Amino acid sequence: MTQPPDDSGAPDPSGPADVAVIGGGPGGATVATLLARRGRSVVLYEKAQHPRFHVGESLLPKTVPLLEDLGVHDQVRAMGTFKPGAEFVAPKHGRRQVFRFDQALDPNPGHAYHVERASFDALLLNNAAANGVTVHQRTEVVSAAPRLGDSVLTVDDGIGRRTDRARFVIDASGRDGLLARKLTNRQPDRMHNTAAIFAHLRGVSRDNWGLDGDIAVCWFDQGWIWMIPLPDGRVSVGAVCGPEHFKRRRGSLEDFYTETLQRSAEVWEMVQHAERVSPVRGTGNYSYCADRMYGDGYLLLGDSYCFLDPVFSSGVHLAMIGAQSAAAAIDRLLDHPARGARLLRRHQKLVEGDLKRISWFIRRFNTPALQRMFMNPRNLLGVRRAVLSVLAGDTRHGLNLDLRLAAFRLFYWLEQRRDPEQSPAAIAPPEPAE
């Protein structure tokens, strides 16, 4: 695969850029591409060299139109695995339930893709360069002092340090959160404090899987396990668990990974004879959110601002649709600085709405009430199709979606009240629709 161009080693000779983007992941590459298409001079700094490993291999259907707009859909389709839906497995209930994306409120497109992130991210970064973005790889932004109109960045390309300037800075550096850590207070999600352990396997048995290409999510006593079919017969298998599970680790990470998968009889039956073809990796402090998204001359994008548990594979999607609305806001802001706060506030409202609709499900994912509702889905008042819309990433469907989600929250509350396993504190009136 062609590597993205590497222009590190010299600053942009044309002078200060309109926008500097820190981070070359999906969010950073997308916002850079869209701003460059609007005629803005954009410089992107990526501290690694693409392609490089990254977890988060499953895309959502509502990302597909943006891939088409970026001009990379054909390449993603060729490199990826077709994803028609999601399968949820609840051993406690002795049931499996498949959700088809083509049954959502808006059934188009009714599919997505699973991708190897190294190839996918490199494709998006290549595309940014092809659209006129100046890409500096192996170049770390050591510090940044954002100010609208004259932001100063100190960058290190491995040879030496230099100072670059830009009118606006976007922090798309993901969990590193260069500006997020400096200028905001990043708060962990106390309601969902989880960590993950994962690897790629080859030779996973598909006998008990649903539709070919589905992502499989299996509850077990310590959390949940994902299984994502990748190209070339590999499967990404990872477990997301609470901190108490990881405190039990005594041996190597590899042994702990095996022991974790063995706790799910359903998963172990499929993976026990598989070959591990990647290192076992782990990550902690999974869910967090910064206390502000933007300020004078800067914006936090994607995981730099907020990271959610990946149970609904929302990370790449949220970063890319956030990049779409961010590009529109920043383009107008550069022409009308006095309207900057209002433009960024409008963008933040969209992103916060996306996060709220998805995080409501995430925070309740391991509750008995939600498991029962997922295993016995009903479409009363269209709530099943609304949940499918959230699973598909269609979080900006408007009042039609929000009314049905409000009904689902009501049904969930009623389901909780008849559940003796729920604590009194968990039984609260449903949240109002926005």
C-alpha positions in Angstrom: 0.0 0.0 0.0 1.2 3.5 -0.8 2.3 5.4 2.2 1.0 8.9 2.8 3.4 11.6 1.7 5.9 12.7 4.3 6.7 16.4 4.1 8.3 16.7 7.5 11.5 18.6 7.7 10.5 22.0 6.5 7.7 24.4 7.4 5.1 25.5 4.9 6.9 28.0 2.6 3.7 30.0 2.0 3.6 31.3 5.5 1.0 30.9 8.3 -1.6 28.4 7.4 -5.3 29.0 7.8 -5.7 25.9 9.9 -3.2 23.6 11.7 -4.5 20.1 12.5 -2.8 18.0 15.2 -3.3 14.3 14.5 -3.8 12.3 11.3 -6.5 9.9 12.3 -9.9 9.7 10.7 -11.2 12.9 12.3 -8.0 14.9 11.6 -7.7 13.7 8.0 -11.4 14.4 7.3 -11.5 17.9 8.7 -8.3 18.8 6.9 -9.6 17.4 3.6 -12.9 19.3 3.9 -11.3 22.6 4.8 -8.8 22.3 1.9 -11.7 21.7 -0.5 -13.1 25.0 0.8 -10.0 26.7 -0.3 -8.3 26.9 3.0 -4.5 26.3 3.5 -4.2 23.4 5.9 -1.2 21.9 7.6 -1.6 18.5 9.3 0.9 17.1 11.8 1.1 13.4 12.6 3.6 12.2 15.1 3.6 8.6 13.8 4.3 7.2 10.3 1.3 5.8 8.5 0.3 3.0 8.2 0.3 2.3 11.9 -1.9 0.0 14.1 -5.1 1.3 15.7 -8.0 -0.5 17.2 -11.6 0.5 16.3 -12.1 -1.5 13.1 -15.9 -1.4 12.6 -17.6 1.5 10.8 -21.2 2.5 10.8 -23.7 2.9 7.9 -24.0 6.6 8.3 -20.3 7.0 7.8 -20.7 5.6 4.2 -22.2 8.8 2.7 -19.2 10.8 4.1 -16.8 8.3 2.6 -18.5 8.8 -0.8 -18.2 12.6 -0.3 -14.5 12.3 0.4 -14.1 10.2 -2.7 -12.8 7.1 -0.9 -15.8 4.8 -0.7 -14.7 2.5 -3.6 -11.3 1.9 -1.9 -12.9 1.3 1.5 -15.3 -1.2 0.0 -12.4 -3.0 -1.7 -10.3 -3.2 1.4 -13.1 -3.9 3.9 -15.4 -6.6 5.0 -19.1 -6.1 4.3 -21.1 -5.4 7.5 -24.9 -5.8 7.3 -25.7 -5.7 11.0 -24.8 -6.4 14.6 -25.4 -9.5 16.6 -25.9 -9.4 20.4 -25.5 -12.6 22.4 -26.8 -12.8 26.0 -26.0 -16.3 27.5 -28.0 -15.4 30.6 -31.1 -15.3 28.5 -30.0 -18.1 26.2 -30.7 -15.9 23.2 -29.0 -14.2 20.3 -30.5 -11.3 18.5 -29.4 -9.9 15.1 -30.1 -6.2 14.2 -30.2 -5.4 10.5 -29.2 -1.9 9.5 -31.6 -1.9 6.6 -34.5 -1.9 9.1 -33.6 1.5 10.7 -35.8 4.6 10.3 -33.6 5.6 7.4 -32.6 2.3 5.8 -30.0 3.8 3.4 -27.3 2.7 3.3 -28.2 -0.6 5.0 -24.6 -1.6 5.5 -21.1 -0.6 6.6 -17.7 -2.1 6.6 -15.1 -3.6 8.9 -11.6 -2.3 8.1 -8.0 -2.8 9.1 -7.4 0.6 10.7 -3.8 0.9 9.5 -4.9 0.8 5.9 -8.1 2.8 6.4 -6.4 5.6 8.2 -3.5 5.8 5.7 -6.1 6.0 2.9 -7.8 9.0 4.5 -4.4 10.7 5.1 -3.4 10.1 1.5 -6.7 11.5 0.4 -6.0 14.7 2.5 -2.7 15.2 0.8 -4.3 14.6 -2.6 -6.8 17.4 -1.8 -4.1 19.9 -1.0 -3.3 19.4 2.7 0.3 19.7 3.6 1.0 16.6 5.6 3.9 16.3 8.0 4.4 12.8 9.4 6.8 11.7 12.1 6.3 15.3 13.3 5.2 15.9 16.9 3.5 19.1 18.0 5.4 19.6 21.3 3.3 22.7 22.4 0.7 25.0 21.0 -0.4 28.5 22.0 -3.7 29.0 20.2 -5.1 32.4 19.5 -7.5 33.2 16.7 -5.6 34.7 13.9 -2.1 34.0 15.2 -1.6 30.6 16.9 2.0 29.4 17.6 3.0 25.7 17.4 6.4 24.2 18.4 6.9 21.1 16.3 9.7 18.5 16.4 10.3 16.4 13.2 13.1 14.3 14.8 15.8 16.5 13.3 15.1 19.6 15.2 12.4 21.9 16.5 10.8 24.8 14.7 8.0 27.3 15.2 5.0 27.2 12.8 2.0 29.5 12.8 -1.7 29.2 11.9 -4.9 31.2 12.2 -6.7 28.3 13.9 -5.7 25.0 15.5 -7.7 21.8 15.6 -6.7 19.2 18.2 -7.5 15.8 16.6 -4.7 14.0 18.5 -7.1 11.5 20.0 -6.4 10.2 23.5 -3.2 12.1 23.6 -5.2 15.3 23.7 -2.4 17.8 23.4 -4.7 20.9 23.8 -7.3 19.0 25.7 -4.9 18.3 28.5 -3.4 21.8 28.5 -6.5 24.0 28.2 -9.3 21.9 29.5 -10.1 19.6 32.4 -10.6 16.1 31.0 -13.0 14.2 33.3 -13.3 10.4 33.4 -16.8 9.0 33.1 -17.5 7.8 36.6 -20.6 5.9 35.4 -18.6 3.8 32.9 -15.0 3.3 34.1 -13.9 0.4 31.8 -10.7 -0.8 30.1 -10.1 -3.2 27.2 -7.8 -6.0 26.2 -7.7 -7.2 22.5 -5.9 -9.0 19.7 -6.4 -10.3 16.2 -7.0 -14.0 15.7 -7.1 -16.3 12.7 -9.2 -19.5 12.5 -12.1 -18.4 14.6 -15.1 -20.7 14.2 -18.1 -19.0 12.5 -20.5 -21.9 13.1 -22.5 -20.1 15.8 -22.3 -16.6 14.2 -25.3 -14.9 12.6 -25.1 -13.3 9.2 -21.8 -13.3 7.5 -20.1 -10.0 8.3 -22.0 -9.0 11.4 -20.1 -7.6 14.3 -20.8 -9.9 17.3 -21.1 -8.5 20.9 -21.4 -11.0 23.7 -22.2 -10.2 27.3 -20.4 -12.2 30.0 -20.0 -11.9 33.7 -17.2 -9.2 33.6 -18.5 -7.0 30.8 -18.8 -7.7 27.1 -16.6 -9.1 24.2 -16.5 -7.9 20.6 -15.8 -10.1 17.6 -15.1 -8.2 14.3 -14.5 -10.1 11.1 -11.6 -8.5 9.2 -10.1 -9.1 5.7 -7.9 -12.2 5.2 -9.8 -14.3 7.6 -8.7 -12.5 10.7 -11.1 -11.5 13.6 -10.5 -8.7 16.0 -11.5 -10.1 19.5 -11.5 -7.9 22.5 -13.0 -7.7 26.0 -14.2 -4.5 27.7 -14.4 -4.9 31.5 -14.6 -3.0 34.7 -11.4 -2.2 36.8 -12.1 -5.0 39.3 -11.5 -7.6 36.5 -8.2 -6.2 35.5 -7.0 -6.0 39.1 -7.1 -9.8 39.1 -4.3 -10.1 36.6 -1.3 -12.0 37.9 0.5 -13.3 34.9 1.4 -12.0 31.4 -1.0 -10.0 29.3 -1.3 -12.9 26.9 -2.3 -15.3 29.6 -4.8 -12.8 31.1 -6.3 -12.3 27.6 -6.9 -16.1 27.3 -8.3 -16.3 30.8 -10.7 -13.5 30.0 -12.0 -15.1 26.8 -12.4 -18.4 28.7 -14.9 -16.7 31.0 -17.4 -16.7 28.1 -18.3 -20.3 27.1 -19.9 -19.0 23.9 -16.8 -17.0 22.8 -14.3 -19.6 23.9 -16.1 -22.3 21.8 -15.3 -20.1 18.8 -11.8 -19.0 19.5 -10.2 -21.9 21.5 -8.5 -23.3 18.3 -7.7 -20.0 16.7 -4.2 -18.7 16.2 -3.3 -15.3 17.6 -1.7 -13.2 14.8 -1.1 -9.9 16.6 0.3 -8.8 20.0 -2.2 -8.6 22.8 -2.8 -5.0 23.6 -4.6 -3.2 26.4 -5.9 0.2 27.1 -7.4 1.8 30.2 -9.3 4.9 31.3 -11.7 4.2 28.5 -14.4 6.9 28.8 -13.8 10.6 29.4 -14.9 14.0 28.2 -13.2 17.4 28.3 -15.1 20.2 30.1 -14.9 22.4 27.0 -14.7 21.8 23.3 -13.4 25.1 22.0 -11.7 28.4 23.0 -9.8 31.3 21.5 -8.4 29.9 18.2 -8.8 26.2 18.8 -11.3 23.3 18.7 -11.1 19.7 20.1 -12.3 17.1 17.7 -13.2 13.4 18.1 -11.5 11.4 20.9 -9.5 14.5 21.9 -12.7 15.9 23.2 -14.6 12.8 24.3 -14.2 9.1 24.2 -17.1 6.6 24.6 -17.0 2.9 25.3 -16.8 1.2 21.8 -19.8 -1.1 22.3 -21.6 0.5 19.3 -18.4 1.1 17.2 -19.2 4.8 17.3 -15.7 6.3 17.6 -14.6 6.7 14.0 -18.1 7.7 13.0 -18.4 10.5 15.7 -14.9 11.8 14.7 -15.8 12.0 11.0 -19.2 13.5 11.2 -17.9 15.9 13.9 -15.1 16.8 11.4 -17.8 17.5 8.8 -19.7 20.1 10.9 -16.4 21.4 12.3 -15.1 22.2 8.9 -18.2 24.1 8.0 -18.1 26.1 11.2 -14.3 26.9 11.0 -14.5 27.9 7.4 -17.1 30.5 8.2 -15.4 31.6 11.4 -12.2 32.4 9.5 -14.2 34.8 7.3 -16.3 36.2 10.2 -14.2 36.0 13.4 -16.8 38.0 15.4 -19.3 35.2 14.9 -16.8 32.5 15.9 -18.3 31.7 19.3 -21.8 31.3 17.9 -20.6 29.1 15.0 -18.6 26.8 17.3 -21.5 26.7 19.8 -23.8 25.4 17.1 -21.2 22.7 16.1 -20.9 21.7 19.8 -24.6 21.3 20.1 -24.6 18.8 17.2 -21.8 16.8 18.7 -23.2 16.9 22.2 -26.5 15.6 20.8 -24.7 12.7 19.1 -22.8 11.8 22.3 -26.0 12.0 24.5 -28.0 9.7 22.2 -25.3 7.1 22.1 -24.0 7.3 25.7 -27.5 6.8 27.2 -27.3 3.2 25.8 -23.7 2.7 26.7 -24.1 3.6 30.3 -26.9 1.1 30.6 -25.6 -1.6 28.4 -24.7 -4.1 31.2 -28.0 -3.6 33.1 -30.4 -6.6 33.1 -33.2 -4.4 31.9 -31.5 -3.3 28.7 -30.2 -6.8 28.0 -33.8 -8.1 28.2 -35.0 -5.4 25.9 -32.3 -6.1 23.4 -33.0 -9.8 23.5 -36.7 -9.3 23.1 -37.0 -6.3 20.8 -40.4 -4.8 20.0 -41.3 -2.1 17.6 -44.1 -0.5 19.6 -44.2 3.2 18.6 -41.2 2.5 16.3 -38.7 2.2 19.1 -36.9 -0.8 17.6 -36.2 1.1 14.4 -35.1 4.1 16.5 -32.6 1.9 18.3 -31.4 0.5 15.0 -30.9 4.1 13.8 -28.6 4.8 16.8 -26.7 1.5 16.1 -26.3 2.7 12.5 -25.0 6.1 13.5 -28.0 8.1 12.5 -28.0 10.4 15.5 -29.1 13.5 13.6 -32.5 12.3 12.5 -34.3 15.0 14.3 -37.6 14.9 16.2 -38.7 11.7 14.5 -35.8 9.9 16.2 -35.9 11.7 19.5 -39.6 11.0 20.2 -39.1 7.3 19.6 -35.9 7.3 21.8 -38.0 9.0 24.5 -40.5 6.2 24.3 -37.7 3.6 24.5 -36.4 5.3 27.7 -39.9 5.2 29.2 -40.1 1.4 28.4 -36.7 0.9 29.9 -37.7 2.7 33.1 -40.8 0.5 33.3 -38.7 -2.6 32.7 -36.3 -1.5 35.5 -39.2 -1.2 38.0 -40.1 -4.8 37.7 -36.4 -5.9 38.0 -35.4 -6.9 41.6 -31.8 -6.8 40.6 -31.8 -3.1 40.1 -30.9 -0.8 43.0 -33.4 1.9 44.0 -31.0 4.6 42.8 -31.1 3.2 39.3 -34.9 3.5 39.1 -35.3 7.1 38.1 -37.8 8.8 35.8 -36.8 8.8 32.1 -34.8 11.7 30.7 -36.9 14.1 28.7 -36.5 14.3 24.9 -34.4 17.1 23.7 
